[in-house]
Amino acid sequence: METLEPINFCPAAAIAAEIGRLELLIEIAGQLADLAAQSADCGPLLRSLEAISEDLLMAAEDARGRLAEAEAVSSAGAIAQLLAALRDQRVQDEDYLKRSRMMVARAMRFAQGAQLMDSPTCQRLSQMRFAETPQRPALTAS
C-alpha cells in the first residue's frame, strides 16, 4: 500500500515544509556571512549575503501568513499550524497574535472534523493562553 506524504496533499503541511527550507537557508546564509567576515575583502560578499538573508526572511514571513490562511487536511498540517501559532505567541505582536489565533482555530477545526478530539476538548485547548506564565500561589508563613 502506498503511503502519501502530507506535503503532497495538505496545503498547510506543504507550506510548513517550505518554511523549514527557508529557515535552513537563512541559517546557512548567516553562517556564510560569519565566514566571509573573516576575509579582508568581504564587503561586497557580506552585502550580497545580507540582501539574500533579507529576501529569505521576507519569503518566510510571507509563507507564515499563507500557513495561517491554509486549510489543514492532515494531522501534519494541523500540527504545523499549532507549532507556528506557538512561535507567533512568543513574538507578542498584535498581528502575530491574531495570526496565531487563526492557526489554532484551523488546526482545531481539522481535529474536530477528523474526530481526533471532541468539540468541548478542542474548545478548552484552544482557549489556553500560551504566552502567559502560570501564576503560582504565594507561599504564606504560618
C-alpha positions in Angstrom: 0.0 0.0 0.0 1.4 3.4 -1.0 1.6 6.0 1.8 1.1 9.6 0.7 3.3 12.3 2.1 1.3 15.1 3.7 3.2 17.7 1.8 1.8 16.2 -1.4 -1.9 16.7 -0.5 -2.1 19.0 2.5 -1.6 22.7 1.8 -0.6 23.5 5.4 2.0 20.7 5.5 3.4 21.9 2.2 3.7 25.5 3.4 5.3 24.3 6.7 7.9 22.3 4.7 8.6 25.5 2.6 9.1 27.5 5.9 11.5 24.8 7.1 13.6 25.0 3.9 13.6 28.9 4.1 14.7 28.9 7.7 17.5 26.5 6.8 18.7 28.7 4.0 18.6 31.7 6.4 20.8 29.8 8.8 23.2 28.9 6.0 23.4 32.5 4.8 24.2 33.6 8.3 27.0 31.0 8.6 28.4 32.1 5.3 28.3 35.7 6.4 30.2 34.8 9.5 32.9 33.0 7.4 33.0 35.9 4.9 33.5 38.4 7.7 36.9 36.8 8.4 38.2 37.7 5.0 39.9 41.0 4.4 37.9 42.0 1.3 34.5 40.8 2.2 32.3 43.9 1.9 30.6 43.1 -1.4 30.0 39.5 -0.4 28.6 40.5 3.0 26.2 42.9 1.4 25.1 40.2 -1.0 24.6 37.7 1.8 22.7 40.4 3.8 20.4 41.0 0.8 19.8 37.3 0.3 19.0 36.9 4.0 16.6 39.7 3.9 14.8 38.2 0.9 14.7 34.8 2.6 13.3 36.4 5.8 10.6 38.2 3.8 9.7 34.9 2.0 9.5 33.0 5.3 7.2 35.7 6.7 5.0 35.5 3.6 4.9 31.7 4.0 3.8 32.1 7.6 0.9 34.3 6.5 -0.1 31.7 3.9 0.1 29.0 6.6 -2.4 30.9 8.7 -4.8 31.0 5.7 -4.3 27.4 4.6 -6.6 24.5 5.5 -5.0 21.6 7.2 -6.2 18.4 5.7 -3.7 16.2 7.6 -2.5 15.8 11.1 0.9 17.0 9.9 -0.6 20.2 8.6 -2.6 20.8 11.8 0.5 20.2 14.0 2.5 22.6 11.8 -0.1 25.3 12.3 -0.1 24.7 16.1 3.7 25.0 16.2 3.7 28.1 14.1 1.0 29.5 16.4 3.3 28.9 19.4 6.0 30.9 17.6 3.7 33.7 16.9 2.5 33.8 20.5 6.1 34.3 21.7 6.6 37.4 19.4 3.9 39.3 21.4 2.9 41.5 18.4 -0.9 42.1 17.9 -0.8 41.0 14.2 1.2 37.8 15.1 -1.3 37.1 18.0 -4.2 37.4 15.5 -2.4 35.1 13.1 -1.8 32.7 15.9 -5.5 32.5 16.8 -6.3 31.9 13.2 -3.9 28.9 13.0 -5.2 27.5 16.3 -8.8 27.7 15.0 -7.9 26.0 11.7 -6.0 23.2 13.5 -8.8 22.7 15.9 -11.3 22.5 13.1 -9.2 19.8 11.5 -9.0 17.9 14.8 -12.8 18.1 15.2 -13.5 17.2 11.6 -11.2 14.2 11.7 -12.7 13.2 15.0 -9.4 13.3 16.8 -10.9 15.4 19.6 -14.4 16.2 20.6 -15.7 19.7 20.4 -15.5 20.5 24.2 -11.9 19.4 24.4 -11.0 21.5 21.3 -12.6 24.5 22.9 -10.8 24.0 26.2 -7.5 23.6 24.5 -7.9 26.5 22.1 -8.7 28.8 25.0 -5.3 28.2 26.5 -3.1 31.3 26.8 0.3 30.0 25.6 2.1 33.3 26.1 1.1 33.8 29.8 3.2 32.5 32.6 1.1 30.4 35.0 0.6 32.2 38.3 2.0 30.3 41.3 0.2 30.6 44.6 2.0 32.8 47.1 3.6 31.0 50.0 2.4 32.2 53.3 4.2 31.9 56.5 2.2 30.1 59.2 
